[in-house]
Amino acid sequence: MTDIRELTVQDIQKAYASGELSCLELTLRYLERIAAIDSDGLHAVLEINPDAIDIAESLDREYAQKGPRGPLHGIPVLIKDNIDTGDKMHTTAGSLALQNNIASQDAHIVKRLREAGAVILGKTNLTEFANFLTDDMRNGYSSRGGATLNPYGEELDVGGSSAGSGAAVSANLCAVAVGTETSGSILCPANWNGVVGIKPTKGLVSRTGIIPICTAQDTAGPLARTVADAAALLTVLAGTDPADPATHAIEPYLCDFTRFLNPEGLKGKRIGVNTLATAKYPQEHQDLLPAALKAMEEAGAVLVPVEAKSCDGKMTMDILLYEFKACLNAYLAGCKDPGCRSLAQIIDYNAADPENCLKYGQTIALTAEKDTNGRMTEKEYLSSRVTVLRQARQTIDSLLREHQLDGLVQLGWGSLPPSSGYPAISVPIGVGRETGHPIGVTFFGTAFSEPSLIEMACAFEKRMGTRVLPPLD
């Protein structure tokens, strides 16, 4: 019997072509694994698609009659539970206040996944409302789903807010998963769960049908065990959407991103190493960085120390805070029957059942409701949005220009990619020698530089070797 652990998209397609595996069998195997590992305490998967088995069977029949639609034909995918699926599953952002919300149609990216032949296996847990309900909420916790645990150890940080997607991929509960990011919510769980994550350039991937925090920084993106799988998933997710103006006029940047899986992709690349990022991580993770940098140099990269300063933290928070009420209320207004029609109603619902809904409180929600007008016209908001966007982009672009760089890299992740709307890709580099906690490095660059970043990440992954598997089996 085929061992499904660490199977890549390419492995799966080869197995389908040879008859060694079917989409139905693979789907059943992932469901068995979810029952055995996730339901026993990992809590990465919030809900299973009741139609997944039927979808898998139909895709097998289609494969036999016509062949595959493409690389994602028959690939089981888990979706973060703030992304609409127009089926029998709920879309709740992990909130009991939205526990009965069933979307009337697919999010744009889910529609693209179905058209590509993917099996939507289920929904993943997340830090509630994408970690924008309260201060100091445990990463990976939601009132609906409980606490997602890290596959490398239940005491370790699982990262947020796409915790369930990161943990599910790492634990081999699916082939690939979709997360969302506003300020580190793909890159952080990718690092902490030992997987690859891509935060695309804002506008490359549609935001339609995703429970929002803010228009300024929200995006969806892939979580996978390899750079190749992440690139294959990004190829399907990326696309223009008439309902999302950020995706207009991006046709020149749409392509098959697997074309850039170049094992020699670091050769001759000049990469700026952000020295300011290293100190914020534990020593056991800092100790892994020299080997990673050496691997880049051995692969032909020229490394240049640089200082990439993060944007002002208060201004960055202001952008999210002032947009949250307006964006969330607009999303809820378009839902068929979400249960709550506004942030104010969600706050009231939670307050009426604090034991189940408010384990960590709702301080951010209360501040957004009380201190913002919901129209995004406040002077502080407008000033912060202009300043942060300009500073973040200038920081990245000026470093690239001044040092003639092809990209930047740092230990862990940082705020510059989300603040600028620019792309980033995180790749594992190992686990801490004392705790066994994974960490990665993040490559980032200017707008729509995904091809170059994928080249660098692919070559780096080849040089560093395979990721360290979590101690689950």
N, C-alpha and C positions, 0 to 999 in steps of 0.2 A: 504494500500500500504506500502511495506517495506521501512523504512527509511534507505537510503543508507549511511548516515553520520556515520562515525566511524566503518563501517562494516570491520571486519577482514577477512583474507583469509579463516579461519575456518568457520566463520559465513556464508560467501558466499557459501562454499561447502555444508554446511548444508541446506541452502536455495535451492540450486540446487537439492540436493538429495530429498528434500520434495516436490519439484515442486512449492515452494513459489516464486521462482525467476528463470529466465533463463539468460543465458549469453547475449542474444540479449537485453532483458529488462534492464539488468544492464548497458550494454554498452550505450543504449539510455539514461538512466538516468544520466550517467556521462557526456554524450555529452550535455544534457539539462543543467546540472549544469555548465559546462564550458561556455556555451552560456550566462547563467544568471549571473554568478559571475566573470568568468575570462575575458570575452570579455568586461565587464563593467568597467575594469580598473586594475585588478590584473596582467594581462599579464604574467602569468606563463606558459601558453601553446602557443607555437610558431606556431604549425601546427598540423592539425588533419589528421589522416590516412584515406583517402577516402575509403579504403577497410575494415575499422573496422567493419561496420555493417554486411557485407557479411561474414567476418571471424567469427564473433560471431554466426551468424546463422548456419554456417557449423559446428562449435564446439558444438552447441546444438544438431544437428542431430547426430554427432558422439557420444555424451554423451548418447543419447537415445538408440543408437545401441550397443555400446560397454562399456559404463561407462566411468569414467574419466581417463585420462592418468596419473594424479597425482594431487597433491595439487594446482598446478597453472593452471589446466584446466579451461579455461573460465575466467581467472582473467585479467581484463583490467589494462595494465601497460603503463606508460608514460616513454619515453626515452629521455635523454638529447641530445640536438641537436649538439653534437660533436661525435655521435655514428652512424655509417653507418647502414642504413636499405635499403636492396635491393628491394625497392618497389617504390611507386609513390611519396614518401616524399623526401625532400631535407636534406642534411647534410651540415651545413654551419658554425658551431661554432658561430652562431649569426652574421656573417659578410656578409655585402652586396657584398663584393668581391667574395664570394663563393655562392651567392644566387641561382645560377642555377646548383649547384653540386648535382647530383643524383647518389648515389652509385650503382655500378654494382652488388654488393652482400652484404648480411648481415654481420655485424660484428660477430665475433665468439659468443659473448654473446647473440646477438639477435637471431642467429640461435638456440641456446640452449633454449631460451625463446619460440620460435615458436614450437620447438620439444616438449616442456613441455605443450603446449596447451594454452599459454598466448595470449591475444589479445593485439597487439601493437596499442594502442589507438592514439598515436601522439607523437610529439616532444616537449620538454620543452625549454623555454628560459634559457639563461645563461649569466654570465658576459662574454663578447665577448672574443673569443679565450681562454676560461677558465681563464680569468683575467690575460692574458699575452700579451695584446696589448699595454697597456700604464700605466703609474703611475697614481694613484689617480682616476681611473675609478670608478664610482658608482657601488656598488655591485648589480648584477642582471640586469645591462644595456647591451644591444647590439644594434648595429646600425640597425640590421634587426628586432629585436623584441621590441625595446623600453625598458622601465624600469619595471622589475618585482617588485611588491609591497609586503610588508609583510602582511599576512592575519590578523595579530594582530593590525595593524595600519600602514597607508601609510607612516608615518613619521619615522617608525622604520627600522633599518638595516635588510635587508632580507638575508644577508650573500652571500658569493660567493665561487666558481663560479657556483655550482649546485643550484642556487637560484630558478629557475623555478621548478625543481624536488622537492625541499624541500617545497616550497610554495604550489605546486599542491597537494602533499600528505596531508599537514596540512589543506588545504581548502576542502579536500574530493572531488577532481576532478578526482581521480583514486583510485585504491586499493593500489597500491605500485608504486614506481618509481625507475629508475636507474639514478645514478649520477656518476661523475668521480672525482677523487682527485689526485692532485699533491702535494699540500701543504696546506691542510685544506679544500678542496672544497666539501667534503661530511660532515665532522664533523662540520664545521662552519655553513652551512645552517641548518643542523639538530638542532643545538643548538638554532639558532635564530628563527626557525619556529616551535619549540615545537614538534619535531618528533624524531624518532630513526634513526640513521645512522651507517652503518658499513663500515669502511675502512679496506679491507682485507689485509692480508699479501701479499706483492708483489709476483706475480707468482701464486696465488690461482685462479685468474680470468684473462682470456686472455685480451690482449690489442689490438689484431688484429682488424682493422677496426674502430679505435678510433682516431680522430684527436689529435695528440700528442703535449705535451710540452717537456717531456724528458723521456727517457727509465729508468732513475734512480729511478723515484718516481711515475710515472703514474699508476693508477689502476681504475677500475670501482667498484661500490658497491651499496648496497641497501639503499633506504630511505623508511621508513614505519612508521605507527602510533604505532606499537607495536614491541616488541622484537621478538615475535613469527613470525610475518609477515616478518620481516627483515631476520630471520633465514631461513624461507621457500624460500625466494627469493635468498639468498646466496647459498642455496643448488643447485639451478638451474644454477646460474651464474658460479659457480666454476667448473673448468674442464681443462683437458690438451688440448693443441692446438699445432699441429705440426708447425704452423707458428710463434709461440711465444716461444722462448727458455726459458723464465722465468717460463713457466708452465710445463716444463719437469720434470719428476721424482717427481711429487707431489701426486701420487696415494695414498700413505699412509695417506694423510691429507684430502682426499675427502670422504665425508660422508653425511648423512642426518643430517644437523645441528639442526633440530628441536628435535633431540634426547636429546639435552642438555638444553632443556627448563625446568630446574629444579627449582621449586619454593623455594626449600631449598638450592639453589646453593651458598649462602653466608656463610652457616654454616661451621665454622672451617677455612674459608679462611683468609689468612693474606694478607692485602692490604696496599700498601704504598700510603699515601696521599701526593701528590706533593704540598707542601706549597708555593713554589715559584710562582705558577700559579695564585693564588687567587687575588693578589693585582692589576692585570691588568684589572680587571672587575669592573663595577660600584658598588657602595655600595649596591644598591638594589639587586644585584645578589649575592654579598658576603653574604648578610643577609640570603639567602636561603640555603647556604651550611651547616650550623650546623644541620638543620633538616635532610638533606640528609645523612650526616655522622652518625647521630643518628639512622636513619633507617637501615643503614648497620650494625651497632653494634647490634641493636635489632634483626636483622636477623641472627646474629651469627658470624659476621665478626670481626676480630681483626685488628684494624687500627694502622698503624705505620707512624708517620710523617717522610717524606723524602724530600730531595731537588733534583729534577730532572732538571738539567740545560739544557736549549735549546742550540742548536748548533749555531755556529757563523753565524749571519744573512747574511753577505756579501758572505761568502763561499757558503751558501745554495742558495742564489740568483745566484751566478756564475754558479752553476751546471745547473740550469734551463736555464739561458741565453745562455750558450755555446751549449747546446743541442737543443734549440728551432729551430734554422734555419735548422740544419741538419735533425732533426726528421720531421719537417713540410714539408720540401722540398721532403723528401722521401715519405711521405704520398701522397702529391699532384702528384708526378710522377706516382703513381699507380692508380690515378683516371681516369675515362674515359674522362670526359670533365668538370673539376672543374671551368673553367673560368680563373683562375690564376694558373700558374704552379710552382710558387716559392714565398717565402716571399718577395723578391724584387718586384715581380709583384703585390702582395697584397698592398704593401706600395705605389706603383705608382697609383693603382686603387683608394685607399683611398685619396691620395693627389689630384687626379683629381676631387673629389667630396667631399670637406671638410665639407660642410654644412650638408650632410647626413651621412658621414662616420667617421668624426673626431670630434665629440662633445667633447671628452676628449683627443684627440690627439692619437699619436702612438709612444710614446717615447721608450717603451721597444722594439717594432719591429725594430725601427730605430737603436737602439744600437746593437741588435742582428745581424742585417744585416751588419752594418758597422764594428763592433769590433770583430766579430768571423769569423773563416775561413770556418765554415760549415762542418768540418771534425772531430771536437772534439779531436784535437791533441795539443791544447794549454797547456802550462805548468800550467797556473792558473786553468784551468778546471780539469786537471788530479789530481792536488794537492788537490783541493777542494773536488772532488768526493771521493777520498780515505779518506781524513781527516774527512769529515762530516759523511760518512757511518760508519767508525770505531768508531768515538766519540759517535754517536747516539746509536749504538748497545751496545757499552760498558757501556754507561750511564744506559740504561735500564737493561741489563743483570747483571751488577755488583750490582745494587740496589736489584734486585730480589734475587741474590745469597747471598749478604751480610746480608740481613734482612730476608732471607728465606720466600720470598713473593710469592704469587700466581698471583699477578698482581698489577697494579698501577691505581690510580684514581686521577682526578683533576677537578676543576671547569672549565667549558668551554672546550676548546680544545687547542692543542699545536703542536709544530713543530716536536717533537720527533718521533711520529709514522710515518709520511711520510718520514722524513729524514732517518730513520732506515729501512724502508720497513716493519715494524712490524704492527700488527693489532690493531684496536681500535674500540670501540662501544660507541656511545653517547646516553644517555637516558635523557629525560626531567625531570626537578625537580620543575618546576613552572614558574611563571611570576613575574617580578619586581612589587612591590607594587605601585610605582609612574607612571611608563610608560606602564606597562602591557607587557613589552618585555620579551619573553621566554628566558630561559637558561637551560642548562643541565649539567650533569657531564659526563666525558669520562673515560671509563675503557680501559687500554691498557696493553700490555705485550709483551712477546718475540715472535719469529717467529712461526706461525701456532698454536697460542694459542687461536684461535677462540672458540673452545669448552668450555674452562674454562671461557673466557670472556662472552660468551652467558649465561652460568650458572649464573654468578654473576649479569649480567644485568637483566636477567629474575627475579631472586629473589628480586633484588632492585626495579624493576618496580612493582612487586606485593606488596611490602611493602609501596612504595610511593603512589600508587594509580594511577588512570588514568590521562592522560595529561589534561591540561587546554585547552578547545576548543577555537578557535579564534572567535571573535564576528562578525560572518558573517551572521548568520541566526536569 
